[in-house]
Amino acid sequence: MQSDTVEMLGLVAGFIGAFAFAPQAVKILRDRDASNVSALSYAMILTGALLWLAYGVFRAAPSIILWNLVAAGLAALVLLLKLRRRA
């Protein structure tokens, strides 16, 4: 497979994977309720995204860097909303 095709595959897959967290963040913001969200799950997702981000940096892989940066941001947002809405 050509390098450009592989990178395009990575960009599309990363986009879908990273933005999979967006609906949860929107739902929490809209409903003002994060009681059904697992803080541990999102802490693990955030950690995984940050580790993949580091891997992407070491490998100089733009699709891994970009989408794991987005995924980490969205996972961090959901986790912060969960922790903030606990009170």
CORGIDA-V653312 format. One record per residue. N is the residue number from 1. D_FIRST is the distance of its C-alpha to the first C-alpha in Angstrom with 1 decimal. Layout:
# CORGIDA-V653312
N,D_FIRST + N,D_FIRST
This chain:
# CORGIDA-V653312
1,0.0 + 2,3.8 + 3,6.6 + 4,8.5 + 5,6.7 + 6,6.7 + 7,10.2 + 8,11.3 + 9,10.7 + 10,12.7 + 11,15.3 + 12,15.9 + 13,16.2 + 14,18.4 + 15,20.5 + 16,21.3 + 17,22.0 + 18,24.1 + 19,26.2 + 20,27.0 + 21,29.9 + 22,31.3 + 23,33.2 + 24,35.1 + 25,36.1 + 26,37.3 + 27,39.2 + 28,41.0 + 29,41.9 + 30,43.1 + 31,45.1 + 32,46.1 + 33,45.6 + 34,43.2 + 35,45.2 + 36,42.6 + 37,39.8 + 38,39.2 + 39,39.5 + 40,38.2 + 41,35.0 + 42,34.4 + 43,35.4 + 44,32.8 + 45,30.1 + 46,31.1 + 47,31.0 + 48,27.6 + 49,26.3 + 50,28.1 + 51,26.7 + 52,23.1 + 53,24.0 + 54,25.3 + 55,22.2 + 56,20.2 + 57,22.8 + 58,22.7 + 59,18.9 + 60,19.1 + 61,16.6 + 62,17.8 + 63,16.6 + 64,18.2 + 65,21.3 + 66,21.8 + 67,21.6 + 68,23.5 + 69,26.1 + 70,26.5 + 71,26.6 + 72,29.1 + 73,31.2 + 74,31.4 + 75,32.1 + 76,34.8 + 77,36.3 + 78,36.6 + 79,38.0 + 80,40.5 + 81,41.6 + 82,42.2 + 83,44.2 + 84,46.1 + 85,47.0 + 86,48.4 + 87,51.9
